[in-house]
């Protein structure tokens, strides 16, 4: 498993919506990039900046935050704690 360093967080993004509220299917080219997900792992933090998130937290982050990676077929995002906007 991946262990983030310092103030970095490993997030599993929520799946993008495939259908609108009215029942129309959204094509892959028009899907919005998800902006929320679940924290899988968090680093120990920095000396002057303790970690505020922990594994299992649902978080909201910026649209273009972090670096997308794929491990064993699953997509994850590694980002700094400062890229997280809120804990849901």
Helices and strands as residue ranges (DSSP letters): E 8-13, G 28-30, E 36-42, E 58-61, E 67-71, E 74-80, G 81-83, E 84-87
